[in-house]
Amino acid sequence: MKTFLSLLLCVTLLTACAETSQSVRVERITIPASLLTCPTEPNKPAEPLTQRAIALYIVDLQYYGRACEDQLKEVRRLQNVETSGSITP
């Protein structure tokens, strides 16, 4: 009985070392075209320049800059995924 159990244990351990075929599939990430360009820059305010018009223009510029910066961060993240193979938020 001991011999049988020893033989069964050896067979079980040997099957754990058996070769298994695994395939690796590599996919290239295509960066969306919308991330490769920044949104259109806001138009300068028309004459006569008022404080309100200038303030709104500055707010629009801030939004423009932030949107472009966010898109570039996303492109860098996607490129990092492509080169490293791992996704980082």
Backbone as ProteinMPNN parsed JSONL, in Angstrom:
{"seq_chain_A": "MKTFLSLLLCVTLLTACAETSQSVRVERITIPASLLTCPTEPNKPAEPLTQRAIALYIVDLQYYGRACEDQLKEVRRLQNVETSGSITP", "coords_chain_A": {"N_chain_A": [[0.825, -1.196, 0.0], [1.958, 1.229, 0.806], [3.83, 1.552, -1.195], [2.242, 1.863, -3.433], [0.934, 4.318, -2.845], [3.182, 5.97, -2.754], [4.049, 5.759, -5.392], [1.811, 6.878, -6.684], [1.957, 9.474, -5.683], [4.405, 10.291, -6.812], [3.769, 10.192, -9.565], [1.799, 12.14, -9.662], [3.268, 14.416, -8.956], [5.078, 14.508, -11.09], [3.425, 15.022, -13.251], [2.816, 17.629, -12.789], [5.019, 18.931, -13.665], [4.873, 18.739, -16.339], [5.047, 19.825, -19.716], [3.293, 22.603, -20.886], [1.615, 24.027, -23.555], [1.655, 27.363, -24.312], [0.33, 30.242, -25.736], [1.286, 33.47, -26.726], [-0.231, 36.462, -27.316], [0.289, 39.413, -28.945], [-0.829, 42.659, -29.054], [-1.007, 45.67, -30.817], [-1.485, 48.905, -29.62], [-3.623, 51.249, -30.869], [-3.499, 54.639, -30.99], [-6.099, 56.852, -30.462], [-7.133, 59.206, -32.938], [-8.243, 61.543, -31.998], [-6.882, 62.055, -29.679], [-4.431, 62.864, -30.519], [-4.377, 65.434, -31.346], [-4.763, 68.783, -30.23], [-7.585, 70.544, -28.801], [-9.269, 73.183, -30.623], [-7.786, 76.382, -30.422], [-9.03, 79.032, -28.408], [-10.754, 81.89, -29.79], [-9.465, 85.224, -29.939], [-10.788, 87.884, -27.948], [-13.214, 90.131, -29.317], [-13.037, 93.562, -30.397], [-14.817, 96.179, -28.772], [-12.471, 95.77, -26.153], [-13.386, 94.415, -23.157], [-13.405, 94.049, -19.573], [-14.841, 91.821, -18.865], [-14.938, 90.325, -21.265], [-12.216, 89.767, -21.603], [-11.721, 88.294, -19.275], [-13.358, 86.034, -19.72], [-12.061, 85.043, -21.953], [-9.602, 84.319, -20.837], [-10.429, 82.276, -19.145], [-11.32, 80.458, -21.08], [-8.866, 79.948, -22.361], [-7.513, 78.688, -20.282], [-9.064, 76.358, -20.026], [-8.578, 75.269, -22.563], [-5.795, 74.782, -22.432], [-5.697, 72.917, -20.326], [-7.234, 70.809, -21.359], [-5.677, 69.992, -23.53], [-3.352, 69.221, -22.205], [-4.334, 67.076, -20.671], [-4.98, 65.283, -22.713], [-2.436, 64.734, -23.745], [-1.3, 63.451, -21.536], [-2.817, 61.12, -21.522], [-2.038, 59.984, -23.959], [0.661, 59.496, -23.398], [0.298, 57.608, -21.347], [-0.905, 55.508, -22.772], [1.181, 54.893, -24.537], [3.03, 53.983, -22.706], [1.788, 51.658, -21.864], [1.976, 50.192, -24.202], [4.745, 49.839, -24.476], [5.608, 48.75, -22.024], [3.758, 46.828, -21.411], [1.987, 46.781, -19.331], [-0.845, 48.134, -17.666], [-1.175, 51.288, -16.394], [-2.819, 53.473, -14.254]], "CA_chain_A": [[0.0, 0.0, 0.0], [2.852, 2.384, 0.832], [4.455, 1.658, -2.504], [1.227, 2.408, -4.334], [0.773, 5.734, -2.524], [4.409, 6.661, -3.177], [3.996, 5.807, -6.856], [0.77, 7.846, -7.027], [2.497, 10.797, -5.38], [5.415, 10.6, -7.84], [3.079, 10.453, -10.827], [1.139, 13.439, -9.516], [4.295, 15.461, -9.001], [5.651, 14.562, -12.432], [2.486, 15.661, -14.175], [2.868, 19.073, -12.55], [6.164, 19.457, -14.418], [4.642, 18.525, -17.765], [5.041, 21.038, -20.528], [2.015, 23.04, -21.434], [1.866, 25.01, -24.609], [0.95, 28.622, -24.117], [0.603, 31.194, -26.803], [1.229, 34.866, -26.319], [-0.735, 37.3, -28.397], [0.658, 40.808, -28.736], [-1.651, 43.577, -29.834], [-0.566, 47.062, -30.802], [-2.531, 49.856, -29.258], [-3.694, 52.394, -31.765], [-3.898, 55.831, -30.253], [-7.165, 57.533, -31.196], [-6.739, 60.465, -33.573], [-8.706, 62.67, -31.185], [-5.887, 62.338, -28.642], [-3.198, 63.336, -31.128], [-4.477, 66.866, -31.623], [-5.384, 69.57, -29.164], [-8.777, 71.262, -29.273], [-8.952, 74.469, -31.248], [-7.505, 77.472, -29.487], [-10.138, 79.991, -28.419], [-10.528, 83.147, -30.516], [-9.248, 86.407, -29.103], [-12.026, 88.664, -27.853], [-13.37, 91.207, -30.305], [-13.044, 94.948, -29.892], [-13.984, 96.79, -27.739], [-12.085, 94.851, -25.092], [-13.937, 94.703, -21.824], [-12.852, 93.149, -18.567], [-15.602, 90.575, -18.935], [-14.485, 89.584, -22.444], [-10.859, 89.287, -21.336], [-11.833, 87.25, -18.259], [-13.891, 84.834, -20.373], [-10.999, 84.545, -22.826], [-8.619, 83.662, -19.978], [-11.044, 81.01, -18.722], [-11.275, 79.57, -22.252], [-7.466, 79.539, -22.544], [-7.217, 77.722, -19.224], [-9.709, 75.108, -20.418], [-7.841, 74.775, -23.728], [-4.518, 74.234, -21.969], [-5.95, 71.729, -19.505], [-7.705, 69.728, -22.233], [-4.53, 69.52, -24.307], [-2.473, 68.534, -21.253], [-4.962, 65.793, -20.338], [-4.844, 64.398, -23.87], [-1.044, 64.293, -23.813], [-1.114, 62.475, -20.46], [-3.43, 59.872, -21.961], [-1.17, 59.43, -25.002], [1.832, 58.939, -22.706], [-0.14, 56.401, -20.647], [-1.09, 54.458, -23.771], [2.501, 54.502, -25.02], [3.637, 53.207, -21.633], [1.163, 50.336, -21.929], [2.5, 49.503, -25.374], [6.15, 49.463, -24.29], [5.823, 47.941, -20.837], [2.814, 45.727, -21.373], [1.095, 46.851, -18.181], [-1.697, 49.32, -17.647], [-1.073, 52.093, -15.175], [-3.802, 54.565, -14.33]], "C_chain_A": [[0.868, 1.259, 0.0], [3.471, 2.619, -0.534], [3.476, 2.289, -3.502], [1.026, 3.907, -4.096], [1.997, 6.542, -2.94], [4.428, 6.817, -4.693], [2.964, 6.838, -7.313], [1.25, 9.271, -6.779], [3.529, 11.213, -6.421], [4.77, 10.95, -9.179], [2.411, 11.823, -10.781], [2.15, 14.579, -9.613], [4.898, 15.592, -10.395], [4.707, 15.22, -13.427], [2.454, 17.166, -13.973], [3.999, 19.711, -13.338], [5.973, 19.297, -15.918], [4.586, 19.848, -18.498], [3.632, 21.35, -20.995], [2.31, 24.094, -22.481], [0.998, 26.236, -24.342], [1.307, 29.539, -25.272], [0.436, 32.607, -26.263], [0.792, 35.681, -27.528], [-0.432, 38.753, -28.06], [-0.196, 41.675, -29.651], [-1.086, 44.979, -29.716], [-1.75, 47.948, -30.461], [-2.488, 50.994, -30.271], [-4.254, 53.57, -30.982], [-4.956, 56.56, -31.073], [-6.696, 58.891, -31.741], [-7.149, 61.673, -32.737], [-7.722, 63.023, -30.08], [-4.597, 62.914, -29.212], [-3.23, 64.822, -31.482], [-5.162, 67.555, -30.454], [-6.65, 70.219, -29.703], [-8.384, 72.613, -29.852], [-8.793, 75.552, -30.194], [-8.642, 78.489, -29.547], [-9.756, 81.274, -29.176], [-10.304, 84.29, -29.53], [-10.54, 87.214, -29.06], [-12.031, 89.82, -28.852], [-13.337, 92.568, -29.604], [-14.488, 95.364, -29.654], [-13.708, 95.785, -26.626], [-12.665, 95.305, -23.751], [-13.302, 93.728, -20.841], [-13.558, 91.791, -18.603], [-15.126, 89.71, -20.099], [-13.094, 88.994, -22.22], [-10.893, 88.155, -20.304], [-12.351, 85.944, -18.867], [-12.85, 84.199, -21.294], [-9.954, 83.789, -22.003], [-9.157, 82.313, -19.489], [-11.004, 80.005, -19.875], [-9.857, 79.067, -22.507], [-7.066, 78.49, -21.509], [-7.812, 76.363, -19.567], [-8.957, 74.458, -21.577], [-6.544, 74.109, -23.29], [-4.7, 72.954, -21.18], [-6.374, 70.555, -20.383], [-6.542, 69.14, -23.024], [-3.575, 68.725, -23.401], [-3.03, 67.159, -20.888], [-4.832, 64.796, -21.495], [-3.419, 63.871, -23.975], [-0.728, 63.276, -22.711], [-1.667, 61.114, -20.88], [-2.587, 59.198, -23.037], [0.065, 58.801, -24.35], [1.472, 57.649, -21.973], [-0.298, 55.24, -21.625], [0.247, 53.991, -24.338], [3.218, 53.664, -23.976], [3.078, 51.795, -21.616], [1.776, 49.544, -23.071], [3.933, 49.029, -25.145], [6.356, 48.543, -23.101], [4.9, 46.729, -20.757], [1.881, 45.745, -20.185], [0.331, 48.159, -18.21], [-1.516, 50.012, -16.311], [-2.043, 53.25, -15.285], [-3.148, 55.921, -14.278]], "O_chain_A": [[0.574, 2.228, -0.699], [3.615, 3.761, -0.971], [3.852, 3.141, -4.307], [0.957, 4.68, -5.052], [1.868, 7.667, -3.423], [4.781, 7.876, -5.212], [3.229, 7.597, -8.246], [0.98, 10.17, -7.576], [3.531, 12.361, -6.866], [5.185, 11.899, -9.844], [2.458, 12.575, -11.754], [1.902, 15.585, -10.28], [5.197, 16.705, -10.827], [5.153, 15.905, -14.348], [2.1, 17.905, -14.892], [3.947, 20.901, -13.647], [6.846, 19.692, -16.692], [4.132, 20.859, -17.96], [2.888, 20.474, -21.436], [3.17, 24.953, -22.287], [-0.218, 26.144, -24.171], [2.454, 29.589, -25.717], [-0.446, 32.884, -25.45], [1.373, 35.593, -28.61], [-0.846, 39.259, -27.017], [-0.272, 41.45, -30.859], [-0.727, 45.419, -28.623], [-2.862, 47.755, -30.953], [-1.448, 51.614, -30.493], [-5.334, 53.497, -30.395], [-4.737, 56.855, -32.248], [-5.956, 59.618, -31.078], [-6.481, 62.706, -32.764], [-7.716, 64.153, -29.591], [-3.756, 63.403, -28.458], [-2.211, 65.392, -31.873], [-6.021, 66.982, -29.785], [-6.784, 70.425, -30.909], [-7.291, 73.118, -29.593], [-9.546, 75.629, -29.224], [-9.16, 78.774, -30.627], [-8.594, 81.68, -29.194], [-10.874, 84.316, -28.44], [-11.3, 87.225, -30.028], [-10.993, 90.397, -29.176], [-13.575, 92.688, -28.403], [-15.347, 94.859, -30.376], [-14.598, 95.044, -26.21], [-12.447, 96.429, -23.299], [-12.733, 92.71, -21.237], [-12.936, 90.75, -18.396], [-14.932, 88.505, -19.941], [-12.829, 87.854, -22.603], [-10.172, 87.168, -20.446], [-11.835, 84.87, -18.559], [-12.767, 82.976, -21.401], [-9.475, 82.737, -22.425], [-8.42, 81.329, -19.429], [-10.689, 78.833, -19.668], [-9.662, 77.896, -22.833], [-6.369, 77.526, -21.824], [-7.15, 75.335, -19.42], [-8.725, 73.249, -21.577], [-6.231, 73.001, -23.726], [-3.934, 72.005, -21.35], [-5.923, 69.429, -20.173], [-6.439, 67.922, -23.168], [-3.06, 67.68, -23.799], [-2.279, 66.186, -20.806], [-4.601, 63.608, -21.274], [-3.213, 62.692, -24.263], [0.036, 62.338, -22.94], [-1.051, 60.08, -20.619], [-2.436, 57.976, -23.031], [0.464, 57.695, -24.715], [2.254, 56.699, -21.975], [0.126, 54.12, -21.339], [0.421, 52.799, -24.592], [3.94, 52.73, -24.323], [3.815, 50.838, -21.379], [2.062, 48.356, -22.923], [4.298, 47.935, -25.575], [7.195, 47.644, -23.158], [5.223, 45.729, -20.115], [1.065, 44.838, -20.025], [0.817, 49.166, -18.724], [-1.679, 49.414, -15.248], [-2.08, 53.936, -16.307], [-3.836, 56.941, -14.331]]}, "name": "protein", "num_of_chains": 1, "seq": "MKTFLSLLLCVTLLTACAETSQSVRVERITIPASLLTCPTEPNKPAEPLTQRAIALYIVDLQYYGRACEDQLKEVRRLQNVETSGSITP"}
